Amino acid sequence: MSHSGRSIVVFAFVVALLSSRAGFAAEEQVPWHVGEAEVRISLTVSHEEALVKMPPAVYLADLNPIEAKDLAFDRKTKEVVLHDIRTPEEKQRVIADLKRRCAAAGQEYKPELYRPQWNANGSATFELKPEYKWFSCEFRGRALQVSVDGTNILQKRNWNSPLEAVAIPAGGKRLTIEANGNILRRAGFITRGPSVALATLYLPSLNPTEVIPLV
């Protein structure tokens, strides 16, 4: 047999061997997935970030303050009650100016044209219980100060924050909140920290039947 003939035989043998192995692999490969397969991954969640996303277990709006000065909460909305901070004299001057503008434009003045300057400016003190672990709130305004038994645990000025949560010192007896702003909501106490989280992951571009697990 010539050299070229031997090469052809060897080549045919290699092709046949590879074809048989490929066929064997295809026969042994089976889908790994099952109807209720689970994907388990490790997640790291910031404790502080988890706390601010938790609604208070006890709202200040549902509590009776020990003492309060111009600061109250609506039990239905859980938000601070706002007031028009203009004095009667300031309000009359604003209305008079609006009437002059309407007259100059040939329009009739209507009471709804007056826009109150809504704000809350006052303080309130609440009794603490051992189960109150954190205080949280959402605030926007000039100043916010929260103290426990005279010690500040939260103090902000010219603040616009989505949410804030601070730990309450163990053994605290009274919490006092002083606020001067136009938004104060979700104010209250968190009694238990985050313990379990559930995450749902979507893999829109992957077909689970084509994914081979490493373990």
N, CA and C of each residue as an Amber inpcrd file, in Angstrom:
protein
   645
   0.8610000  -1.2020000   0.0000000   0.0000000   0.0000000   0.0000000
   0.8910000   1.2430000   0.0000000   0.5390000   2.1920000  -0.8190000
   1.3390000   3.4150000  -0.9260000   1.1730000   4.2780000   0.3100000
   2.0440000   5.2790000   0.4000000   1.9820000   6.2050000   1.5510000
   0.6700000   6.9790000   1.5810000   0.2050000   7.3840000   0.3630000
  -1.0560000   8.1270000   0.3080000  -2.2270000   7.2570000   0.7030000
  -2.1400000   5.9420000   0.3410000  -3.2290000   5.0490000   0.7380000
  -3.2970000   4.8730000   2.2360000  -2.1080000   4.7160000   2.8770000
  -2.0770000   4.5820000   4.3420000  -2.6240000   5.8380000   5.0130000
  -2.3440000   7.0250000   4.4840000  -2.8310000   8.2800000   5.0710000
  -4.3420000   8.3480000   5.0370000  -4.9080000   7.8670000   3.9120000
  -6.3690000   7.8950000   3.7920000  -7.0180000   6.9820000   4.8170000
  -6.4200000   5.7900000   5.0290000  -6.9640000   4.8460000   6.0050000
  -6.9030000   5.4090000   7.4110000  -5.7540000   6.0150000   7.7680000
  -5.6050000   6.5980000   9.1120000  -6.6070000   7.7280000   9.3070000
  -6.7500000   8.5660000   8.2950000  -7.7040000   9.6870000   8.4000000
  -9.1190000   9.1800000   8.6030000  -9.5020000   8.1350000   7.8590000
 -10.8470000   7.5850000   7.9970000 -11.0470000   6.9920000   9.3820000
 -10.0130000   6.3700000   9.9320000 -10.1100000   5.7770000  11.2700000
 -10.3240000   6.8710000  12.3230000  -9.5770000   7.9930000  12.2000000
  -9.7020000   9.0860000  13.1600000 -11.0870000   9.6980000  13.0960000
 -11.6120000   9.9140000  11.8640000 -12.9540000  10.4770000  11.7190000
 -13.9920000   9.5650000  12.3350000 -13.8450000   8.2440000  12.1160000
 -14.7990000   7.2980000  12.6820000 -14.7330000   7.2930000  14.1970000
 -13.5160000   7.3890000  14.7410000 -13.3590000   7.3930000  16.1930000
 -13.9960000   8.6350000  16.8090000 -13.7400000   9.7850000  16.2000000
 -14.3330000  11.0260000  16.7240000 -15.8450000  11.0040000  16.6210000
 -16.3570000  10.4530000  15.5260000 -17.8090000  10.3860000  15.3490000
 -18.4380000   9.5060000  16.3950000 -17.7890000   8.3720000  16.7140000
 -18.3410000   7.4620000  17.7200000 -18.3250000   8.1030000  19.0990000
 -17.2470000   8.8440000  19.4050000 -17.1840000   9.5120000  20.7120000
 -18.2400000  10.6130000  20.8220000 -18.4060000  11.3640000  19.7400000
 -19.4320000  12.4110000  19.7640000 -20.8140000  11.8150000  19.9520000
 -21.0670000  10.7110000  19.2930000 -22.3540000  10.0560000  19.4530000
 -22.5520000   9.5430000  20.8520000 -21.5000000   9.0120000  21.4550000
 -21.5920000   8.5110000  22.8260000 -21.8920000   9.6380000  23.8070000
 -21.2050000  10.8010000  23.5920000 -21.4440000  11.9380000  24.4850000
 -22.8710000  12.4430000  24.3560000 -23.3710000  12.4650000  23.1380000
 -24.7430000  12.9370000  22.9340000 -25.7420000  12.0020000  23.5820000
 -25.4430000  10.7100000  23.5860000 -26.3750000   9.7610000  24.1910000
 -26.3630000   9.8410000  25.7150000 -25.1730000  10.1560000  26.3090000
 -25.0630000  10.1930000  27.7620000 -25.5530000  11.5180000  28.3480000
 -25.5090000  12.6230000  27.5580000 -25.8970000  13.9360000  28.0690000
 -27.4170000  14.0150000  28.2180000 -27.8520000  14.3280000  29.4130000
 -29.2830000  14.4230000  29.6920000 -29.5470000  15.7610000  30.3680000
 -30.7400000  16.2900000  30.2290000 -31.0590000  17.5550000  30.8980000
 -30.8760000  17.4350000  32.4110000 -30.1990000  18.4240000  33.0090000
 -29.9310000  18.3720000  34.4430000 -31.0670000  18.9610000  35.2560000
 -31.9000000  19.8170000  34.6330000 -32.8990000  20.5590000  35.3910000
 -34.0800000  19.6640000  35.7630000 -34.7570000  20.1110000  36.8110000
 -35.9800000  19.4390000  37.2450000 -37.0810000  20.4890000  37.3430000
 -38.2840000  20.0400000  37.5900000 -39.4250000  20.9490000  37.5970000
 -39.3380000  22.0400000  38.6450000 -38.7230000  21.7490000  39.8070000
 -38.6490000  22.7270000  40.8790000 -37.2040000  22.9420000  41.2880000
 -36.3350000  23.2110000  40.3130000 -34.9240000  23.4270000  40.5930000
 -34.7220000  24.7490000  41.3260000 -33.7000000  24.8510000  42.1400000
 -33.3870000  26.0540000  42.8800000 -31.9900000  26.5390000  42.5200000
 -31.8350000  27.8380000  42.5080000 -30.5330000  28.4490000  42.3100000
 -30.1660000  29.1470000  43.6080000 -29.0800000  28.7590000  44.2220000
 -28.6660000  29.3190000  45.5030000 -27.3920000  30.1390000  45.3060000
 -27.4460000  31.3980000  45.7490000 -26.2940000  32.2690000  45.6420000
 -26.1020000  32.9730000  46.9750000 -24.9230000  33.5340000  47.1770000
 -24.6210000  34.2410000  48.4140000 -24.8990000  35.7230000  48.2190000
 -25.6970000  36.3060000  49.1210000 -26.0490000  37.7210000  49.0520000
 -25.5370000  38.4320000  50.2970000 -24.9880000  39.6270000  50.1000000
 -24.5530000  40.4650000  51.2070000 -25.4050000  41.7250000  51.2170000
 -26.1160000  41.9510000  52.3160000 -27.0190000  43.0900000  52.4250000
 -26.5690000  43.9760000  53.5840000 -26.4820000  45.2860000  53.3320000
 -26.1130000  46.2210000  54.3830000 -27.2310000  46.2820000  55.4300000
 -26.8450000  46.1480000  56.7010000 -27.8300000  46.1990000  57.7780000
 -28.5120000  47.5550000  57.8260000 -27.7450000  48.6350000  57.6220000
 -28.3210000  49.9750000  57.6510000 -29.3090000  50.1790000  56.5000000
 -28.9410000  49.7080000  55.3090000 -29.8250000  49.8660000  54.1600000
 -31.1120000  49.0710000  54.3400000 -30.9910000  47.9100000  54.9580000
 -32.1910000  47.1070000  55.1870000 -33.1070000  47.7720000  56.2080000
 -32.5220000  48.4010000  57.2310000 -33.3220000  49.0370000  58.2780000
 -34.1650000  50.1830000  57.7250000 -33.5670000  51.0410000  56.9020000
 -34.3010000  52.2100000  56.4260000 -35.4320000  51.8260000  55.4750000
 -35.3870000  50.6220000  54.9340000 -36.4550000  50.1820000  54.0440000
 -37.5910000  49.4970000  54.8000000 -37.3750000  49.2700000  56.0960000
 -38.4090000  48.6320000  56.9040000 -39.3510000  49.6920000  57.4790000
 -40.6500000  49.5230000  57.3430000 -41.5740000  50.4840000  57.9620000
 -41.5570000  50.3250000  59.4730000 -41.7960000  51.3940000  60.2050000
 -41.8220000  51.2910000  61.6690000 -42.9000000  50.3150000  62.1420000
 -42.5990000  49.5990000  63.1980000 -43.6060000  48.7320000  63.8140000
 -44.5670000  49.5640000  64.6600000 -44.0630000  50.6710000  65.1890000
 -44.8750000  51.5770000  66.0040000 -44.6490000  53.0020000  65.4960000
 -45.7040000  53.6470000  65.0130000 -45.6070000  55.0170000  64.5070000
 -45.8290000  56.0210000  65.6370000 -45.1110000  57.1490000  65.5610000
 -45.3440000  58.2080000  66.5320000 -46.7770000  58.6920000  66.4740000
 -47.3810000  58.6200000  65.2850000 -48.7610000  59.0730000  65.1170000
 -49.7390000  58.2430000  65.9390000 -49.3710000  57.0210000  66.2770000
 -50.2660000  56.1470000  67.0500000 -50.0020000  56.2250000  68.5520000
 -49.0610000  57.0510000  68.9580000 -48.7190000  57.1830000  70.3700000
 -49.1870000  58.5260000  70.9170000 -49.4290000  58.5400000  72.2040000
 -49.7640000  59.7910000  72.8760000 -48.4870000  60.3750000  73.4800000
 -48.0940000  61.5640000  73.0530000 -46.8500000  62.1420000  73.5870000
 -46.9800000  62.5170000  75.0520000 -45.8480000  62.4620000  75.7500000
 -45.8250000  62.9140000  77.1370000 -46.0620000  64.4130000  77.1820000
 -45.4240000  65.1020000  76.2480000 -45.6520000  66.5290000  76.0850000
 -45.3810000  66.8970000  74.6270000 -46.0470000  67.9210000  74.1660000
 -45.9040000  68.3500000  72.7780000 -46.0830000  69.8560000  72.6900000
 -45.3370000  70.4720000  71.7840000 -45.4290000  71.9030000  71.5580000
 -45.4380000  72.1440000  70.0480000 -46.6090000  72.4090000  69.5110000
 -46.7870000  72.7480000  68.0920000 -46.3140000  71.6480000  67.1470000
 -46.2990000  70.4070000  67.6030000 -45.9170000  69.2970000  66.7350000
 -46.8730000  68.1310000  66.9880000 -47.5840000  67.7350000  65.9400000
 -48.5530000  66.6490000  66.0530000 -48.5290000  65.8260000  64.7720000
 -49.0430000  64.6000000  64.8530000 -49.0500000  63.6820000  63.7150000
 -50.4750000  63.2370000  63.4070000 -50.7210000  63.0430000  62.1470000
 -52.0310000  62.5700000  61.6980000 -52.0700000  61.0500000  61.8290000
 -53.0340000  60.5360000  62.5650000 -53.1010000  59.0910000  62.7920000
 -53.4250000  58.3060000  61.5200000 -54.0380000  58.9470000  60.5530000
 -54.4090000  58.2540000  59.3220000 -53.2470000  58.2010000  58.3360000
 -52.6350000  59.3380000  58.0750000 -51.5430000  59.3930000  57.0970000
 -50.1810000  59.0950000  57.7120000 -50.0840000  59.1600000  59.0510000
 -48.8280000  58.9550000  59.7860000 -47.8350000  60.0830000  59.5430000
 -48.2760000  61.1800000  58.9360000 -47.4000000  62.3020000  58.6450000
 -47.6130000  63.4150000  59.6580000 -46.6260000  64.3000000  59.7340000
 -46.7400000  65.4330000  60.6390000 -47.8230000  66.3760000  60.1310000
 -48.4960000  67.0210000  61.0510000 -49.5390000  67.9860000  60.6920000
 -48.8640000  69.3180000  60.3720000 -49.1540000  69.8370000  59.1690000
 -48.5530000  71.0870000  58.7200000 -49.4790000  72.2630000  58.9990000
 -48.8650000  73.4280000  59.1850000 -49.6130000  74.6560000  59.4390000
 -49.0810000  75.7560000  58.5270000 -49.9370000  76.7180000  58.2620000
 -49.5040000  77.9060000  57.5310000 -48.6950000  78.7660000  58.4960000
 -47.4070000  78.9100000  58.2080000 -46.5290000  79.5770000  59.1760000
 -46.5940000  81.1010000  59.0550000 -47.3480000  81.6160000  58.1040000
 -47.4950000  83.0720000  58.0240000 -48.3640000  83.5780000  59.1710000
 -47.9870000  84.6940000  59.7050000 -48.8090000  85.3330000  60.7320000
 -50.0630000  85.9160000  60.0760000 -51.1120000  86.1990000  60.8510000
 -52.3130000  86.8120000  60.2550000 -51.9980000  88.0810000  59.4790000
 -51.0590000  88.8860000  59.9780000 -50.7060000  90.1220000  59.2840000
 -50.0270000  89.8090000  57.9520000 -49.1090000  88.8170000  57.9410000
 -48.4260000  88.4390000  56.6970000 -49.4210000  87.8760000  55.6860000
 -50.3470000  87.0890000  56.1830000 -51.3520000  86.5140000  55.2850000
 -52.2010000  87.6070000  54.6430000 -52.6020000  88.6190000  55.4130000
 -53.4100000  89.7060000  54.8760000 -52.6250000  90.4980000  53.8270000
 -51.3210000  90.6970000  54.0650000 -50.5110000  91.4200000  53.0830000
 -50.3990000  90.6470000  51.7770000 -50.2230000  89.3060000  51.8680000
 -50.1310000  88.4820000  50.6620000 -51.4450000  88.5250000  49.8870000
 -52.5700000  88.4250000  50.5990000 -53.8790000  88.4520000  49.9420000
 -54.1270000  89.8150000  49.2800000 -53.7320000  90.8910000  49.9700000
 -53.9000000  92.2270000  49.3990000 -53.0980000  92.3740000  48.1160000
 -51.8800000  91.8190000  48.1130000 -51.0530000  91.8830000  46.9110000
 -51.6780000  91.0780000  45.7750000 -52.2570000  89.9220000  46.1060000
 -52.9230000  89.1120000  45.0890000 -54.1320000  89.8370000  44.5020000
 -54.8810000  90.5460000  45.3400000 -56.0480000  91.2870000  44.8670000
 -55.6300000  92.4030000  43.9190000 -54.5250000  93.0920000  44.2440000
 -54.0460000  94.1580000  43.3660000 -53.6340000  93.5970000  42.0050000
 -52.9700000  92.4290000  42.0120000 -52.5480000  91.8190000  40.7500000
 -53.7580000  91.3880000  39.9150000 -54.7520000  90.8500000  40.5980000
 -55.9650000  90.4300000  39.8720000 -56.6780000  91.6330000  39.2660000
 -56.7540000  92.7250000  40.0350000 -57.4260000  93.9240000  39.5310000
 -56.6810000  94.4950000  38.3290000 -55.3440000  94.4880000  38.3890000
 -54.5540000  95.0100000  37.2750000 -54.7310000  94.1650000  36.0200000
 -54.9740000  92.8550000  36.2150000 -55.1610000  91.9590000  35.0710000
 -56.6200000  91.8350000  34.6600000 -57.5000000  92.5800000  35.3480000
 -58.9150000  92.5150000  35.0250000 -59.5550000  91.1940000  35.4140000
 -59.0390000  90.5750000  36.4530000 -59.5680000  89.2910000  36.9130000
 -60.1430000  89.4390000  38.3170000 -61.0010000  88.5080000  38.6640000
 -61.6000000  88.5060000  39.9950000 -60.7560000  87.6570000  40.9440000
 -60.5110000  88.1930000  42.1250000 -59.7350000  87.4370000  43.1180000
 -60.5740000  86.2940000  43.6850000 -59.9580000  85.1190000  43.7990000
 -60.6040000  83.9550000  44.3980000 -59.7480000  83.4550000  45.5600000
 -60.3750000  83.0380000  46.6530000 -59.6190000  82.6050000  47.8330000
 -58.6050000  81.4940000  47.5370000 -58.9080000  80.6320000  46.5630000
 -57.9760000  79.5320000  46.2940000 -56.6720000  80.0020000  45.6690000
 -56.5960000  81.2730000  45.2840000 -55.3440000  81.8040000  44.7430000
 -54.2830000  81.9480000  45.8330000 -54.7330000  82.0500000  47.0640000
 -53.7710000  82.1460000  48.1640000 -53.1730000  80.7660000  48.4480000
 -51.8700000  80.7180000  48.4850000 -51.1630000  79.4690000  48.7580000
 -50.4910000  79.5430000  50.1270000 -50.9550000  78.7560000  51.0730000
 -50.3430000  78.7700000  52.4080000 -48.8830000  78.3150000  52.3500000
 -48.1220000  78.7740000  53.2810000 -46.7240000  78.3600000  53.4090000
 -46.6640000  77.2590000  54.4700000 -46.9000000  76.0220000  53.9990000
 -47.0290000  74.9030000  54.9150000 -45.6920000  74.5390000  55.5470000
 -45.7470000  74.2870000  56.8370000 -44.5340000  73.8840000  57.5530000
 -44.9370000  73.3540000  58.9360000 -44.0280000  72.6090000  59.5290000
 -44.2010000  72.1500000  60.9100000 -42.9800000  72.5800000  61.6990000
 -43.2120000  73.2020000  62.8200000 -42.1080000  73.6970000  63.6370000
 -42.4910000  73.5320000  65.0950000 -41.9470000  72.4990000  65.7220000
 -42.2840000  72.2510000  67.1190000 -41.5280000  71.0440000  67.6520000
 -41.9790000  70.5290000  68.7630000 -41.3200000  69.3950000  69.4050000
 -42.3410000  68.5050000  70.0980000 -41.9540000  67.2700000  70.3180000
 -42.8140000  66.3190000  71.0320000 -41.9270000  65.2860000  71.7180000
 -42.3630000  64.8280000  72.8700000 -41.6110000  63.8440000  73.6520000
 -42.4610000  62.6010000  73.8630000 -41.8370000  61.4420000  73.6760000
 -42.5450000  60.1650000  73.7870000 -41.8170000  59.2390000  74.7560000
 -42.5950000  58.4050000  75.4000000 -42.0240000  57.4190000  76.3080000
 -41.4790000  56.2440000  75.5150000 -40.2980000  55.7890000  75.8920000
 -39.6610000  54.6700000  75.2150000 -39.9790000  53.3580000  75.9300000
 -40.0000000  52.2890000  75.1460000 -40.1710000  50.9410000  75.6760000
 -38.9560000  50.0940000  75.3060000 -38.6700000  49.0550000  76.0890000
 -37.4760000  48.2370000  75.8120000 -37.4580000  47.6460000  74.4100000
 -38.6300000  47.3970000  73.8250000 -38.6610000  46.7790000  72.4890000
 -38.3790000  47.7710000  71.3610000 -38.3010000  49.0680000  71.6770000
 -37.9830000  50.0480000  70.6390000 -36.4700000  50.0370000  70.4220000
 -36.0250000  49.4960000  69.3030000 -34.5930000  49.3370000  69.0430000
 -34.0050000  50.4400000  68.1640000 -34.7870000  50.9000000  67.1810000
 -34.3220000  51.9540000  66.2630000 -35.4310000  52.9730000  66.0630000
 -35.0100000  54.2060000  65.7870000 -35.9480000  55.2460000  65.3840000
 -35.6910000  55.5570000  63.9180000 -36.7580000  55.6520000  63.1340000
 -36.6020000  55.9520000  61.7120000 -37.6070000  57.0030000  61.2950000
 -37.2620000  57.7460000  60.2410000 -38.1650000  58.7620000  59.7200000
 -37.6740000  59.2360000  58.3620000 -38.5580000  59.9320000  57.6820000
 -38.2220000  60.6280000  56.4430000 -38.5060000  62.1040000  56.6730000
 -37.5230000  62.9520000  56.3840000 -37.6510000  64.3630000  56.7350000
 -37.0630000  65.2430000  55.6400000 -37.7050000  66.3850000  55.4380000
 -37.1530000  67.4260000  54.5730000 -37.4620000  68.7710000  55.1920000
 -36.4400000  69.5700000  55.4050000 -36.6740000  70.8700000  56.0070000
 -35.4090000  71.5020000  56.5340000 -35.6060000  72.4950000  57.3880000
 -34.4780000  73.2740000  57.8880000 -33.6870000  72.5460000  58.9670000
 -34.3840000  71.9150000  59.8950000 -33.6620000  71.3030000  61.0080000
 -34.4570000  70.1560000  61.6110000 -33.7140000  69.1340000  62.0070000
 -34.3020000  67.9880000  62.7030000 -33.3440000  67.5510000  63.7920000
 -33.8800000  67.3570000  64.9820000 -33.0590000  66.8830000  66.0960000
 -33.8520000  65.8490000  66.8850000 -33.2270000  64.6940000  67.1010000
 -33.8420000  63.6220000  67.8820000 -32.8930000  63.2960000  69.0250000
 -33.4140000  63.2840000  70.2290000 -32.5760000  63.0160000  71.3980000
 -33.2580000  62.0160000  72.3190000 -32.4400000  61.2830000  73.0420000
 -32.9160000  60.3300000  74.0460000 -32.3360000  60.7420000  75.3940000
 -33.2270000  61.1000000  76.2960000 -32.8300000  61.5400000  77.6360000
 -31.7910000  62.6620000  77.5820000 -31.9820000  63.5770000  76.6270000
 -31.0980000  64.7300000  76.5230000 -29.8730000  64.5350000  75.6560000
 -29.6300000  63.3260000  75.1770000 -28.4700000  63.0520000  74.3280000
 -28.9080000  62.9250000  72.8670000 -28.3020000  63.7220000  71.9990000
 -28.6760000  63.6930000  70.5880000 -28.2760000  62.3760000  69.9330000
 -29.2070000  61.7770000  69.2080000 -28.8930000  60.5770000  68.4280000
 -29.0430000  60.8460000  66.9300000 -29.6680000  61.9780000  66.5860000
 -29.8190000  62.3550000  65.1780000 -29.9940000  63.8620000  65.1080000
 -29.1550000  64.5000000  64.2900000 -29.2430000  65.9480000  64.1500000
 -28.8950000  66.3210000  62.7160000 -29.8240000  66.9950000  62.0400000
 -29.6260000  67.3790000  60.6500000 -30.1100000  68.8080000  60.4430000
 -29.4260000  69.5130000  59.5250000 -29.8300000  70.8590000  59.1600000
 -29.8710000  70.9850000  57.6400000 -30.8880000  71.7110000  57.1620000
 -31.0950000  71.8540000  55.7140000 -30.9920000  70.4910000  55.0490000
 -31.8290000  69.6010000  55.4950000 -31.7080000  68.1790000  55.1740000
 -32.8110000  67.7440000  54.2280000 -32.4330000  66.9730000  53.2620000
 -33.3930000  66.3520000  52.3600000 -32.9620000  64.9080000  52.1780000
 -33.4980000  64.0250000  53.0050000 -33.0810000  62.6280000  53.0020000
 -34.2850000  61.7280000  52.8130000 -34.1410000  60.6740000  52.0060000
 -35.2900000  59.7780000  51.8260000 -35.7050000  59.0940000  53.1160000
 -34.7490000  58.4740000  53.8000000 -35.0490000  57.7720000  55.0520000
 -33.8070000  57.7410000  55.9290000 -34.0320000  57.6630000  57.2110000
 -32.9270000  57.5910000  58.1700000 -33.3370000  56.6830000  59.3160000
 -32.3820000  55.8890000  59.8110000 -32.6430000  55.0060000  60.9490000
 -31.4460000  55.0540000  61.8920000 -31.7150000  55.2730000  63.1720000
 -30.6520000  55.3570000  64.1730000 -31.0150000  54.4680000  65.3520000
 -29.9870000  53.9100000  65.9710000 -30.2020000  53.0280000  67.1150000
 -30.5730000  53.8430000  68.3470000 -31.4380000  53.2830000  69.1600000
 -31.8480000  53.9020000  70.4160000 -30.9910000  53.3090000  71.5380000
 -30.3200000  54.1460000  72.3130000 -29.4800000  53.6290000  73.3930000
 -30.2720000  52.7460000  74.3560000 -29.6560000  51.6580000  74.7790000
 -30.3140000  50.7450000  75.7130000 -30.6290000  51.4720000  77.0270000
 -31.7960000  51.2150000  77.5520000 -32.1980000  51.8230000  78.8170000
 -32.7700000  53.2210000  78.6860000 -32.9540000  53.7060000  77.4560000
 -33.5010000  55.0480000  77.2680000 -34.9320000  55.1500000  77.7820000
 -35.2590000  56.3010000  78.3290000 -36.5880000  56.5040000  78.9160000
 -37.5030000  57.3770000  78.0520000 -36.9240000  58.4270000  77.4810000
 -37.7460000  59.3640000  76.7160000 -37.0450000  59.7510000  75.4200000
 -37.8280000  59.8930000  74.3640000 -37.3190000  60.3710000  73.0830000
 -38.0160000  61.6780000  72.7390000 -37.2280000  62.6660000  72.3870000
 -37.7560000  63.9700000  72.0110000 -37.3660000  64.2660000  70.5700000
 -38.3340000  64.6780000  69.7860000 -38.0910000  65.0440000  68.4040000
 -38.4430000  66.5070000  68.2150000 -37.5070000  67.2590000  67.6350000
 -37.7030000  68.6580000  67.3190000 -37.5480000  68.8150000  65.8150000
 -38.5420000  69.3660000  65.1710000 -38.5330000  69.4410000  63.7110000
 -38.9840000  70.8040000  63.2260000 -38.3340000  71.2430000  62.1500000
 -38.7260000  72.4710000  61.4590000 -38.6010000  72.1780000  59.9630000
 -39.7070000  71.7410000  59.3590000 -39.6650000  71.3590000  57.9590000
 -41.0590000  71.1150000  57.4220000 -41.1310000  70.7820000  56.1430000
 -42.4450000  70.5680000  55.5210000 -42.7270000  69.1100000  55.1920000
 -41.7870000  68.2210000  55.4890000 -42.0380000  66.7870000  55.3210000
 -41.4580000  66.0510000  56.5240000 -42.3110000  65.3330000  57.2160000
 -41.8790000  64.4490000  58.2900000 -42.8640000  63.2930000  58.3390000
 -42.4440000  62.1580000  57.8140000 -43.3360000  61.0020000  57.7400000
 -42.5620000  59.7290000  58.0340000 -43.3310000  58.6460000  58.1910000
 -42.7630000  57.3470000  58.5570000 -41.9090000  57.4530000  59.8110000
 -42.3090000  58.3430000  60.6960000 -41.5780000  58.5130000  61.9520000
 -42.0910000  57.5070000  62.9700000 -41.1740000  56.7060000  63.5170000
 -41.5900000  55.7120000  64.4970000 -40.4570000  54.7950000  64.8860000
 -40.8290000  53.6980000  65.5170000 -39.8460000  52.7880000  66.1000000
 -39.8520000  51.4320000  65.3960000 -38.6530000  50.9360000  65.1300000
 -38.4730000  49.5870000  64.6010000 -38.1300000  48.6850000  65.7800000
 -38.8440000  47.6140000  65.9180000 -38.6730000  46.7540000  67.0900000
 -37.8220000  45.5120000  66.8220000 -37.6730000  45.1630000  65.5570000
 -36.8970000  43.9620000  65.2300000 -36.1350000  44.1870000  63.9360000
 -34.8590000  43.8330000  63.9490000 -34.0320000  44.0470000  62.7780000
 -34.3050000  43.0370000  61.6830000 -33.7500000  43.2590000  60.4980000
 -33.9390000  42.3240000  59.3770000 -33.2470000  41.0040000  59.6590000
 -33.9060000  39.9080000  59.3060000 -33.3230000  38.5830000  59.5620000
 -33.3130000  37.7110000  58.3170000 -34.3640000  37.7650000  57.5200000
 -34.4660000  36.9050000  56.3450000 -34.8340000  37.7620000  55.1450000
 -34.1780000  37.4850000  54.0190000 -34.4930000  38.2080000  52.7900000
 -34.7590000  37.2180000  51.6790000 -35.6990000  37.5290000  50.8240000
 -36.0370000  36.6890000  49.6780000 -35.7440000  37.4670000  48.4100000
 -34.9500000  36.8740000  47.5340000 -34.5990000  37.5180000  46.2760000
 -35.0270000  36.6390000  45.1170000 -35.6690000  37.2300000  44.1260000
 -36.0590000  36.5280000  42.9100000 -35.2090000  37.0440000  41.7640000
 -34.4670000  36.1550000  41.1410000 -33.5710000  36.5300000  40.0640000
 -34.1470000  36.0840000  38.7390000 -34.1250000  36.9850000  37.7590000
 -34.6420000  36.6780000  36.4360000 -33.4770000  36.6030000  35.4450000
 -33.4780000  35.5550000  34.6390000 -32.4560000  35.3740000  33.6160000
 -33.1460000  35.3060000  32.2570000 -33.5590000  36.4520000  31.7240000
 -34.3770000  36.4280000  30.5090000 -33.6550000  35.9080000  29.2750000
 -32.3050000  35.9980000  29.2570000 -31.5760000  35.6080000  28.0590000
 -31.0010000  34.2010000  28.1410000 -31.2690000  33.5160000  29.2260000
 -30.6930000  32.1820000  29.4020000 -31.7950000  31.1310000  29.4360000
 -31.5610000  30.0620000  28.7560000 -32.4640000  28.9230000  28.7810000
 -31.9300000  27.9330000  29.8130000 -32.6340000  27.6960000  30.9080000
 -32.0990000  26.8170000  31.9530000 -31.8150000  25.4050000  31.4610000
 -32.4550000  24.9870000  30.3900000 -32.1990000  23.6390000  29.8730000
 -30.8360000  23.5350000  29.2020000 -30.2350000  24.6910000  28.9130000
 -28.9390000  24.6790000  28.2500000 -27.8040000  25.0470000  29.1970000
 -28.1460000  25.2830000  30.4560000 -27.1090000  25.6430000  31.4260000
 -26.6590000  24.4050000  32.1710000 -25.3710000  24.1530000  32.2290000
 -24.8130000  22.9690000  32.8990000 -24.2460000  23.4160000  34.2400000
 -24.7280000  22.8640000  35.3430000 -24.2130000  23.2820000  36.6610000
 -22.7810000  22.8240000  36.8500000 -22.0140000  23.6390000  37.6030000
 -20.6380000  23.2770000  37.9080000 -20.5660000  22.2620000  39.0370000
 -21.5300000  22.2720000  39.9150000 -21.5560000  21.3510000  41.0540000
 -22.8720000  20.5890000  41.0510000
